[in-house]
Amino acid sequence: MSAHPSAMAPAVAPAVDLPQLLATARRFVHEELIPIEGTLLQAEWPAIEAQLAPLRERARALGLWAPFLPPAYGGRALSLPAYARLSEVLGWTPFGHYACNCQAPDVGNMELLLLAGSDAQRTAFLDPLARGAVRSCFAMTEPEHAGSNPVWLSTRAVRDGDAYVITGHKWFTSSADGAAFAIVMAVTDPEAAPHARASQLLVPLDSPGFMLVRNIPVMGERGGGWASHAEVRFDGVRVPAAHLLGTAGQGFALAQERLGPGRIHHCMRWIGICERALDLMCRRAIGRALGPGERLADKQQVQFWIAESRIAIHAARLMVLDAADRMDREGQAAARDEIAYIKVFVANTLQQILDRAIQVHGALGMTDDTPLAWWYRHERAARIYDGADEVHKAVIARRILKAYAS
Ligand SMILES: Cc1cc2nc3c(=O)[nH]c(=O)nc-3n(C[C@H](O)[C@H](O)[C@H](O)COP(=O)(O)OP(=O)(O)OC[C@H]3O[C@@H](n4cnc5c(N)ncnc54)[C@H](O)[C@@H]3O)c2cc1C
């Protein structure tokens, strides 16, 4: 069997001129995506997908395609800090990451397949994902169990000859609607130690026994396609044993591997949203007259919001780039504190700045004439997914207190 293309890729990727790449991304976002986002935010997924298809080709031509992937997969092999910088630029519009094929949850799944996939798994699952020919999803959370305790799962994958048979109930499986496959977390050995019970399996969603129960309405929006969160069932779904990702019992460890860089990606995307919200806030404050010769921007409260937002964004960016740099140089375990800090700090900064921006816009802020309300609805979840605020804070505090325990 011939080696997978990634095995033949040059060990050192061609150097990327990051300032130039960021400038290209900025132009793409401002000149080609932001002008159509108003239409996209009010359209159904099939229309959005169709309108974005040529723009995805454009992103590919501009060298913005799946930039975190190695060149053998059409990417630019950006380091984590470099990709974080790009992610901020793409975050200025809700469709920036999708246009460049680096949207969650696919980005995390591509990273997982690169990390733990066999040659055959990469050919069958990573190649089409990297090309943008298919989408994927990640099914871990179950409605019956607290997602905050990731080792408590009911979904089972039982070995039967040369196959696994999966039975379980998941929800908030983002982007399952129309996805070609899921990476499913399922218990393979209920008697093992808690962190070694589950495994990850690649499950084509056209397999008999898979059912998409519904796209769950989130803050009033059911969404569709990539922009949706599904409740799904696996009712005796049979997949070849070769669809096991990594080794049996490695599911939790792989989930942790996926989450580390994933939190950096989310945080930098949120900083992009914060910058856009601040930009909109300033434009509205200058442009809105409260009376003849009196602008909203002249009010001290509005000035404070603008200044406080700028300070918080600056702090957030420095914190995230610091965490990305540490993870890049020393690995995920070394950066675990920094990752917890940013997950809490940036998610809360995001929520506060979006709230201020909406307040400054008055009734206009509640409409979908700006992207603020869309983000406010969809990004409230930032304080819940990938570890709720309280979980990260508890972990941070426990580590600090350890030094004081006798
Ligand atoms: C928009 C969105 C997209 C998502 N996408 C995916 C996806 O693609 N795939 C997937 O598998 N899952 C996904 N999830 C699920 C997500 O991972 C879970 O919601 C998350 O892990 C929290 O689990 P839970 O909802 O069961 O809340 P619970 O675990 O029930 O926690 C509820 C609340 O309890 C509090 N709490 C929990 N633990 C502690 C503690 N130790 N100390 C103090 N307070 C605590 C927190 O305030 C928390 O918000 C998504 C969720 C959302 C909202």
The ligand as an ORCA input file, in Angstrom:
! r2SCAN-3c Opt
* xyz 0 1
  C     -23.975     25.996     21.314
  C     -23.424     24.711     21.866
  C     -22.684     23.874     21.033
  C     -22.222     22.646     21.514
  N     -21.573     21.796     20.643
  C     -21.237     20.548     21.081
  C     -20.717     19.577     20.155
  O     -20.510     19.860     18.962
  N     -20.488     18.315     20.605
  C     -20.709     17.958     21.904
  O     -20.473     16.805     22.255
  N     -21.204     18.852     22.809
  C     -21.484     20.126     22.418
  N     -22.031     21.035     23.302
  C     -22.306     20.613     24.688
  C     -21.349     21.203     25.688
  O     -20.096     20.595     25.595
  C     -21.990     21.051     27.090
  O     -23.125     21.894     27.121
  C     -21.026     21.386     28.214
  O     -20.046     20.390     28.358
  C     -21.792     21.508     29.567
  O     -22.516     20.347     29.813
  P     -24.092     20.439     30.163
  O     -24.758     21.297     29.163
  O     -24.566     19.069     30.339
  O     -24.149     21.249     31.533
  P     -23.965     20.619     32.993
  O     -22.741     19.764     33.027
  O     -25.242     20.037     33.421
  O     -23.654     21.936     33.821
  C     -24.653     22.947     34.005
  C     -24.043     24.091     34.771
  O     -23.640     23.616     36.040
  C     -22.541     24.374     36.500
  N     -21.462     23.449     36.859
  C     -21.107     22.320     36.217
  N     -20.029     21.751     36.810
  C     -19.721     22.528     37.877
  C     -18.709     22.495     38.869
  N     -17.778     21.525     38.890
  N     -18.685     23.490     39.796
  C     -19.611     24.471     39.779
  N     -20.575     24.569     38.850
  C     -20.632     23.620     37.900
  C     -22.135     25.311     35.359
  O     -22.669     26.596     35.614
  C     -22.790     24.693     34.163
  O     -23.111     25.646     33.161
  C     -22.462     22.288     22.861
  C     -23.173     23.151     23.707
  C     -23.654     24.346     23.222
  C     -24.459     25.222     24.140
*
